[in-house]
Amino acid sequence: MTADLFETIGDARPARETMAEGAVLLRGFARPVEAELVPALRVIIKQAPFRNLVTPGGHTMSVAMTNCGSVGWVSDRRGYRYDAIDPDSGQRWPAMPPVLGKLAADAANEAGFERFAPDACLINRYVPGAKLSLHQDKDELDFSAPIVSVSLGLPAVFLFGGLRRSDTPRRYRLEHGDVAVWGGPSRLFFHGIAPLADGEHGVLGRQRINLTFRKVR
C-alpha cells in the first residue's frame, strides 16, 4: 500500500478515521488490489456458492454468505460455530487466496495489530434491503486478534456500538474499498449493517460484498 493513499481520498473524507480505542476505518485501503481481489472472489463463490443460513431460532438470514480459509462460519438449528467442512458440499472450504490474506494482514498492521494471520474469511452478500442486526463476533477461541472487514460494491451504513447491545451505535458510511479494523478494547463491540439501499455499482452491480477476516484458533 502506498503512503499517499492514507493522506486524502477524492471526496475529501479523512483516509483514516478512529471509531473507538482499537478501532479504525481505512478509507479506500482495498482499492489498489481490486484487480486481483474480485477474480479471486469469483473463483471462491463458484466452488462454494452463497447460501442464506438459518439461525438457531429458525430465522433465515437476509444476508447470503460463504467462506474461505481453513474453517468457515456456519449457522443452523444446532447453533453458531466454525467448521472445516462446507455443509452444503461435504468438502473443505476453498483455500484463502494469498491476495485476501495479505490484504487482511496489511490492514491489521496499518491499524496497529501486527502479525495478523486470519484462518477464516466470511464472505457476505447483501442485496438491497438486506441487513445485519447488532451482534458481537464471539465464536472465536482467542479474542487477542482483531476483526478485519472489507467493503466492496454498493455503499452501506456500518453501525458500531459498544460492549452492550443497548449502547447507541455510531453510523459510518462504507464505500467500495473501505476497510474497518477493530480489536483490543473494541474487539467485542456490537456492530451491524443498516438495510442496504438500492443502487448500481460499476464493478459488482446491485450488491455489496463484505469480507470479514478472523483468527479463529
C-alpha positions in Angstrom: 0.0 0.0 0.0 1.4 3.4 -0.9 1.8 6.1 1.8 -0.1 8.8 -0.2 -3.2 6.5 -0.2 -3.6 7.5 3.5 -3.4 11.2 3.0 -6.6 12.1 1.2 -9.4 10.5 -0.7 -11.1 12.1 -3.7 -14.3 13.0 -1.8 -12.2 14.9 0.9 -13.1 12.5 3.7 -10.2 11.7 6.0 -8.5 8.5 4.8 -8.2 7.2 8.3 -10.9 7.5 11.0 -10.8 6.4 14.6 -14.1 4.8 15.6 -13.1 3.9 19.1 -10.0 2.8 21.0 -8.5 -0.1 18.9 -11.0 0.6 16.1 -10.1 2.4 12.8 -11.7 2.9 9.4 -9.2 2.8 6.5 -10.8 4.6 3.5 -10.1 3.0 0.1 -7.4 0.6 1.5 -8.6 -2.3 -0.7 -8.8 -0.4 -4.0 -5.2 -1.0 -5.1 -5.7 -4.8 -5.1 -9.2 -4.7 -6.7 -8.0 -6.2 -10.0 -6.8 -9.3 -8.1 -9.4 -9.4 -5.4 -12.6 -9.6 -7.5 -11.5 -12.5 -9.7 -10.3 -14.4 -6.7 -13.7 -14.0 -5.0 -15.5 -15.2 -8.1 -13.4 -18.5 -8.0 -14.3 -19.0 -4.3 -18.0 -18.4 -4.9 -18.0 -20.8 -7.8 -16.6 -23.5 -5.5 -18.8 -22.6 -2.5 -21.9 -20.7 -3.7 -23.7 -18.2 -1.5 -26.4 -19.5 0.8 -28.9 -17.9 3.3 -28.2 -19.5 6.7 -30.8 -20.3 9.3 -30.2 -19.0 12.9 -30.7 -21.3 15.9 -34.0 -19.6 16.4 -35.2 -20.6 12.9 -34.8 -17.2 11.2 -33.4 -17.2 7.7 -30.8 -14.5 7.4 -31.3 -11.8 4.7 -27.6 -11.8 4.1 -26.3 -14.6 1.9 -22.8 -16.0 2.8 -20.0 -18.3 2.1 -16.4 -18.8 3.4 -12.8 -19.5 2.5 -9.9 -20.5 4.7 -9.2 -23.5 6.9 -12.5 -23.1 8.7 -15.8 -21.4 7.9 -18.6 -19.9 10.0 -21.9 -21.7 9.8 -25.3 -21.4 11.5 -28.3 -23.8 11.8 -30.7 -25.1 14.4 -27.7 -26.5 16.3 -26.1 -23.1 16.8 -23.4 -20.8 15.5 -19.9 -22.4 15.0 -16.9 -22.8 12.9 -16.4 -25.9 10.8 -13.7 -27.1 8.4 -16.3 -28.7 6.1 -18.9 -26.8 3.9 -22.2 -28.5 5.0 -23.7 -27.9 1.5 -21.0 -29.8 -0.4 -19.4 -32.0 2.2 -16.0 -30.7 1.1 -13.5 -28.4 2.7 -14.0 -24.7 2.2 -11.9 -23.2 -0.6 -8.4 -22.1 0.5 -7.9 -18.4 1.2 -6.2 -16.8 -1.8 -2.9 -15.1 -0.9 -4.3 -11.7 -2.1 -7.0 -11.9 0.6 -4.7 -13.0 3.4 -2.2 -10.2 2.6 -4.9 -7.6 2.4 -6.2 -8.5 5.8 -2.7 -8.6 7.3 -1.7 -5.3 5.8 -4.9 -3.6 7.0 -4.4 -5.0 10.5 -0.8 -3.8 10.6 -1.9 -0.4 9.4 -4.4 -0.3 12.3 -1.7 -1.3 14.8 -2.2 -5.0 15.0 1.0 -6.8 13.8 1.3 -10.3 12.5 -2.4 -10.9 12.0 -2.8 -14.3 10.2 -6.5 -15.0 9.6 -7.6 -18.6 9.2 -11.2 -17.7 8.2 -12.8 -15.3 5.8 -16.6 -14.9 5.9 -17.9 -13.6 2.6 -21.3 -11.9 2.9 -23.5 -10.8 0.1 -26.0 -8.0 0.7 -28.8 -7.2 -1.8 -31.0 -4.1 -1.5 -32.9 -4.4 1.8 -30.6 -6.9 3.4 -29.3 -6.0 6.8 -27.3 -7.4 9.7 -28.6 -6.8 13.2 -26.3 -5.7 16.0 -24.1 -8.6 17.2 -20.7 -9.5 18.7 -18.1 -11.6 16.9 -17.5 -14.0 19.8 -17.4 -17.6 18.4 -13.6 -17.4 18.1 -11.3 -19.1 20.7 -8.9 -16.2 21.1 -10.0 -12.5 21.2 -6.5 -11.1 21.1 -6.6 -10.9 17.2 -8.6 -8.1 15.6 -11.5 -8.3 13.1 -10.8 -7.0 9.6 -13.8 -6.1 7.5 -13.5 -5.2 3.8 -16.4 -3.5 1.9 -16.9 -4.0 -1.8 -19.7 -2.9 -4.1 -22.7 -0.8 -3.0 -22.2 1.7 -0.1 -23.6 0.6 3.3 -24.2 2.2 6.7 -22.0 0.5 9.3 -23.4 0.5 12.9 -20.6 0.4 15.5 -21.7 0.4 19.1 -20.2 -0.7 22.4 -19.9 -3.6 24.8 -23.6 -3.6 25.5 -26.3 -4.2 22.9 -28.2 -1.1 24.3 -25.2 1.2 23.6 -26.2 3.6 20.8 -24.2 2.8 17.7 -22.4 5.4 15.6 -23.1 5.3 11.9 -20.3 5.2 9.3 -20.9 5.2 5.5 -18.7 2.5 3.9 -17.8 2.8 0.3 -16.2 0.3 -2.1 -12.7 -0.5 -0.9 -13.1 0.8 2.7 -11.7 -1.5 5.4 -12.7 -1.4 9.1 -10.4 -2.9 11.7 -11.3 -3.4 15.4 -9.6 -5.2 18.2 -8.2 -4.7 21.7 -10.7 -2.8 23.8 -13.2 -2.7 20.9 -12.9 -6.4 19.9 -16.3 -7.4 21.4 -18.2 -4.2 20.4 -21.6 -4.7 19.0 -21.9 -3.9 15.3 -24.2 -4.4 12.3 -25.3 -3.1 8.9 -28.4 -1.0 8.3 -30.7 -2.1 5.5 -28.8 -1.7 2.2 -30.1 1.0 -0.1 -30.7 0.1 -3.8 -28.2 1.2 -6.4 -25.8 0.0 -9.1 -22.1 -0.4 -8.6 -19.9 -0.3 -11.6 -18.0 -3.5 -10.8 -20.3 -5.6 -8.7 -23.8 -4.4 -9.7 -26.8 -4.3 -7.3 -25.0 -5.9 -4.3 -22.5 -5.3 -1.6 -19.8 -7.9 -0.8 -18.3 -7.9 2.7 -15.2 -9.9 3.6 -14.7 -10.4 7.4 -11.3 -11.9 8.3 -10.9 -13.6 11.7 -8.3 -15.6 13.6 -10.4 -18.5 14.9 -7.9 -20.8 16.5 
